[in-house]
């Protein structure tokens, strides 16, 4: 540590190298935190979490009970043992509470004044954080599995929505209407994610064993259908142009947006080059996955070598992204983990189970 500081002071080292090294050390040392807890508000399982990207202080959770809770993760008391308190919640008595399970929550990427939620009640709701009132609501004909707003968009305010139907719907927050429909999948859309590098690039995952990359500016929409065989298998083969040999129920871009990770019910995770759709053939071994809906996993940011955190039964498996090496299995839950999020400021990993 002192060597790093001396070299940095002398201008011999990249100022970010110390931060990357310390971030990596903390990730490699992750274990169950016995000094910190989170106040329990939900009556049943928690399906989804999101930490706001501005300060990394406030977290949203969405539950199977339809309830949404906003937590403050900061230890303002400075006590060694503390519980992260709920600041407010959209409870069962709230007039605009979701009727059924909340599947995705997400902060507006640029400030904490707004957040979104989607549910099995076939709605996507836009909320004013300060008043906890609905600013807008989008209704769909099918159950909503997933939605996502671009973290880098400056020229559009589109929310990508995946439902039980095969069409990806793009909702425009400016106009308050569904402005685009992306067609190409054959079954339900289990996960959607915008690129953190290019604001018009969207990735989708479906129960039809396919994952696709889209440029939403194009009339045809679909740029690439990811092929696990990189085009080397006969087009007549059953698995041709498929990303997995089962449902593709989770996807996540690396923090730089240059690669895309997908997981499937074939118990495999794959790493793709997001510019040309090539399967990099990194072998992660068996990645247990029997989730009947979307599996929400996450990646690290700012480390010397980046890591991916994947729910694996009642544990969370940690892999080195580019080598496929399994680093550790994080234990602490007694039921199946469905969601985890990474807070890069302090290298915290938060996870949930759904009942």
C-alpha positions in Angstrom: 0.0 0.0 0.0 2.7 2.5 1.0 4.6 1.6 -2.2 1.5 2.4 -4.3 1.1 5.7 -2.5 4.7 6.7 -2.9 4.7 5.8 -6.6 1.5 7.7 -7.2 2.9 10.8 -5.4 6.0 10.6 -7.5 4.0 10.3 -10.7 5.3 6.9 -11.5 2.0 5.1 -11.3 -1.4 5.6 -13.0 -3.6 7.2 -10.3 -6.3 4.6 -11.0 -4.0 1.6 -10.4 -4.2 1.8 -6.6 -8.0 2.1 -6.8 -8.3 -0.9 -9.1 -6.0 -3.0 -7.0 -7.9 -2.2 -3.8 -11.3 -2.8 -5.5 -10.0 -6.2 -6.7 -8.7 -7.1 -3.2 -12.1 -6.3 -1.7 -14.0 -8.3 -4.3 -11.7 -11.3 -3.7 -12.4 -11.0 0.0 -16.2 -10.8 -0.2 -18.0 -12.7 2.6 -21.3 -12.5 4.4 -21.4 -9.2 6.3 -22.4 -9.9 9.9 -22.3 -6.2 11.0 -24.9 -4.9 8.5 -28.5 -5.9 8.0 -31.4 -4.6 5.9 -34.7 -3.7 7.6 -37.4 -6.3 6.6 -40.5 -4.7 5.1 -41.6 -7.3 2.4 -44.0 -10.0 3.6 -42.7 -12.4 1.0 -39.8 -12.9 -1.4 -37.9 -10.0 -3.0 -37.5 -10.3 -6.8 -35.5 -7.3 -7.8 -33.0 -4.7 -6.5 -31.5 -1.5 -8.0 -29.0 0.9 -6.5 -29.1 4.4 -7.9 -25.9 5.3 -9.9 -25.6 8.9 -8.8 -24.4 8.5 -5.2 -24.7 4.7 -4.8 -26.6 5.4 -1.5 -30.3 4.6 -2.2 -31.6 1.1 -3.1 -35.0 0.0 -4.4 -36.5 -3.4 -3.9 -39.6 -5.0 -5.4 -41.3 -7.9 -3.9 -43.7 -10.8 -4.7 -46.2 -9.0 -2.6 -46.3 -6.1 -5.0 -44.6 -3.8 -2.5 -41.7 -1.4 -3.4 -39.3 -0.3 -0.7 -36.7 2.5 -0.8 -33.7 2.0 1.5 -30.8 4.2 2.6 -27.6 2.1 2.5 -25.5 4.8 4.3 -24.4 4.2 7.8 -25.1 7.7 9.1 -24.9 6.6 12.8 -21.2 5.5 12.2 -21.9 2.6 14.5 -20.1 -0.7 13.8 -23.4 -2.7 13.8 -26.3 -1.2 12.0 -29.4 -1.9 9.9 -30.1 -0.1 6.6 -33.4 1.5 7.2 -36.4 1.9 4.8 -36.9 5.5 3.9 -40.4 5.0 2.5 -42.4 2.3 0.7 -45.3 1.7 -1.7 -47.2 -0.6 0.6 -50.4 -2.7 0.1 -52.5 0.3 1.3 -51.1 2.6 -1.3 -53.7 3.4 -3.9 -51.3 2.8 -6.8 -49.5 -0.3 -5.5 -48.9 -3.1 -8.0 -51.6 -5.8 -7.8 -49.2 -8.7 -8.3 -45.5 -9.5 -8.1 -43.0 -6.7 -8.9 -40.4 -8.2 -11.3 -38.1 -5.2 -12.0 -37.4 -1.9 -10.4 -34.9 0.7 -11.8 -33.9 4.2 -10.9 -33.9 6.9 -13.5 -30.2 6.8 -14.5 -29.5 10.6 -14.2 -31.0 11.5 -10.8 -33.0 10.0 -7.9 -36.1 12.0 -8.5 -37.8 9.2 -10.5 -37.9 5.5 -10.7 -39.8 2.8 -12.6 -41.3 -0.6 -11.8 -42.9 -3.4 -13.7 -45.1 -6.2 -12.6 -47.1 -9.3 -13.4 -50.1 -7.0 -13.3 -49.2 -6.1 -16.9 -48.1 -2.5 -16.1 -45.0 -0.4 -16.2 -45.2 2.5 -13.7 -43.1 5.7 -13.5 -42.9 7.1 -10.0 -42.1 10.5 -8.5 -39.7 9.6 -5.7 -40.4 12.7 -3.6 -44.2 12.2 -3.5 -44.4 8.4 -4.2 -47.1 9.2 -6.7 -47.4 7.8 -10.3 -46.1 10.2 -13.0 -47.2 7.8 -15.8 -48.3 4.2 -16.3 -48.0 2.0 -19.4 -50.5 -0.9 -19.8 -49.7 -4.1 -21.7 -51.7 -7.0 -23.0 -49.2 -9.5 -21.5 -47.5 -10.2 -18.2 -44.3 -8.0 -17.9 -41.1 -9.9 -17.1 -38.5 -7.2 -17.4 -37.8 -3.6 -18.3 -34.7 -1.4 -18.6 -33.7 2.2 -19.3 -30.4 3.1 -21.0 -27.8 4.3 -18.5 -26.1 6.5 -21.2 -28.9 7.8 -23.4 -29.0 11.6 -24.0 -31.1 11.6 -27.2 -33.9 9.3 -26.2 -36.0 8.3 -23.2 -37.0 4.8 -24.2 -37.8 2.0 -21.8 -37.4 -1.5 -23.2 -40.0 -3.9 -22.0 -40.1 -7.7 -22.2 -43.4 -9.5 -21.8 -44.9 -12.9 -22.1 -45.4 -12.1 -25.8 -42.6 -12.4 -28.4 -42.4 -8.7 -29.2 -40.1 -6.3 -27.4 -41.9 -3.0 -26.7 -40.2 0.4 -26.4 -42.0 3.0 -24.3 -41.1 6.7 -24.7 -41.2 8.5 -21.4 -41.4 11.9 -23.3 -44.5 11.1 -25.2 -46.1 8.6 -22.8 -46.7 6.0 -25.4 -45.2 2.8 -26.8 -43.3 4.2 -29.8 -41.6 1.0 -31.2 -42.1 -2.7 -31.4 -39.2 -5.0 -32.1 -40.2 -8.3 -33.8 -37.9 -11.4 -34.2 -38.3 -13.6 -31.2 -40.8 -16.5 -31.2 -41.5 -16.8 -27.4 -41.6 -14.7 -24.3 -38.9 -12.1 -23.6 -37.3 -12.9 -20.3 -34.6 -10.2 -20.1 -33.7 -6.9 -21.7 -30.6 -4.7 -21.3 -29.4 -1.5 -23.0 -25.7 -1.2 -23.8 -23.7 1.0 -21.3 -21.6 2.1 -24.3 -24.0 2.9 -27.1 -27.3 4.4 -26.4 -29.2 2.8 -29.3 -28.0 -0.8 -28.8 -30.3 -3.1 -27.0 -29.9 -6.8 -26.0 -32.8 -9.2 -25.5 -33.1 -12.7 -24.2 -36.0 -15.1 -24.9 -37.4 -18.5 -24.0 -36.9 -19.4 -27.7 -33.2 -20.1 -26.9 -32.1 -16.9 -28.7 -30.5 -13.7 -27.7 -30.5 -10.7 -30.0 -28.7 -7.4 -30.4 -30.8 -4.5 -31.8 -30.1 -1.0 -33.1 -33.4 0.7 -32.4 -32.8 3.3 -35.1 -33.0 0.7 -37.9 -36.3 -0.2 -39.5 -35.4 -3.9 -39.4 -34.2 -3.5 -35.8 -32.2 -6.7 -35.3 -28.4 -6.4 -35.8 -27.3 -9.9 -34.7 -28.8 -13.1 -33.5 -26.2 -14.7 -31.3 -25.0 -18.1 -32.4 -23.3 -20.4 -29.9 -21.6 -22.2 -32.8 -20.4 -19.0 -34.5 -22.0 -20.1 -37.7 -20.0 -23.3 -38.0 -22.9 -25.7 -37.5 -25.3 -26.7 -40.3 -28.2 -24.3 -40.7 -30.5 -27.3 -40.6 -29.3 -28.2 -37.1 -31.8 -27.7 -34.4 -29.4 -25.5 -32.4 -28.4 -23.2 -35.3 -28.6 -19.5 -34.5 -29.4 -20.2 -30.8 -27.4 -18.8 -27.9 -28.3 -21.6 -25.5 -29.8 -25.1 -25.6 -32.6 -23.9 -23.4 -34.3 -20.7 -22.4 -32.1 -17.6 -22.3 -33.3 -16.0 -19.1 -30.6 -13.5 -18.2 -28.1 -11.1 -19.8 -25.7 -8.5 -18.6 -23.2 -6.2 -20.4 -19.7 -5.8 -19.0 -19.2 -2.4 -17.5 -17.3 -1.1 -20.6 -20.1 -2.5 -22.9 -17.6 -4.4 -25.1 -18.9 -7.8 -24.1 -22.3 -9.4 -23.2 -22.9 -12.2 -20.8 -25.9 -14.5 -21.1 -27.2 -17.4 -18.9 -29.6 -20.1 -19.9 -31.5 -23.0 -18.5 -29.0 -25.3 -20.2 -26.8 -24.5 -17.1 -24.3 -22.5 -19.2 -23.1 -19.0 -19.2 -21.6 -17.5 -22.4 -19.5 -14.4 -23.1 -20.1 -12.6 -26.4 -18.3 -9.9 -28.3 -21.0 -7.2 -28.5 -19.6 -5.6 -31.7 -19.8 -8.7 -33.9 -21.8 -11.2 -31.8 -19.0 -13.7 -31.7 -19.1 -16.4 -29.0 -15.7 -16.0 -27.2 -15.9 -19.6 -26.1 -14.9 -18.8 -22.5 -15.7 -21.9 -20.4 -17.4 -21.2 -17.0 -18.3 -24.9 -16.5 -21.8 -25.7 -15.2 -23.7 -22.6 -14.0 -26.8 -24.1 -12.3 -29.9 -22.3 -13.4 -33.5 -23.6 -13.0 -35.2 -20.2 -12.7 -38.6 -20.2 -14.3 -38.3 -16.5 -15.1 -35.5 -14.0 -15.5 -32.3 -14.5 -13.6 -30.8 -11.2 -12.5 -27.0 -11.3 -12.2 -24.3 -8.6 -12.2 -20.7 -7.6 -12.9 -18.0 -5.7 -11.1 -16.7 -2.4 -12.2 -13.3 -0.7 -11.7 -11.3 -3.8 -10.8 -7.9 -4.9 -12.3 -9.7 -8.0 -13.7 -13.5 -7.9 -13.8 -15.8 -10.4 -12.1 -19.3 -11.7 -12.7 -21.7 -12.6 -9.8 -24.3 -15.3 -10.7 -27.1 -16.7 -8.5 -26.3 -20.4 -8.2 -29.0 -22.2 -6.2 -28.8 -20.9 -2.6 -25.3 -19.4 -3.3 -23.7 -16.9 -5.6 -20.9 -18.0 -7.8 -18.1 -15.5 -8.6 -16.2 -15.9 -11.8 -13.4 -14.0 -13.6 -15.2 -12.8 -16.7 -12.5 -13.3 -19.3 -10.9 -16.5 -18.1 -13.9 -18.3 -16.8 -12.2 -19.3 -13.5 -14.6 -19.7 -10.6 -13.2 -17.7 -7.7 -15.6 -18.6 -4.9 -19.1 -19.5 -3.9 -20.7 -17.0 -1.5 -23.0 -18.7 1.0 -25.5 -17.2 3.4 -29.0 -17.8 1.9 -31.1 -20.9 2.7 -33.4 -20.6 -0.4 -32.8 -20.0 -4.1 -31.2 -16.7 -4.9 -32.9 -14.9 -7.8 -31.2 -11.5 -7.9 -27.9 -9.8 -6.9 -26.6 -6.2 -7.5 -23.1 -4.8 -7.0 -22.3 -1.4 -5.5 -19.0 -0.5 -7.0 -18.2 2.5 -4.7 -17.5 0.2 -1.7 -17.5 -3.2 -3.4 -20.7 -4.4 -1.8 -22.8 -7.2 -3.1 -26.5 -7.4 -2.2 -28.7 -10.4 -2.9 -32.3 -11.6 -2.5 -34.4 -14.7 -2.5 -38.0 -15.0 -3.8 -40.5 -17.3 -2.3 
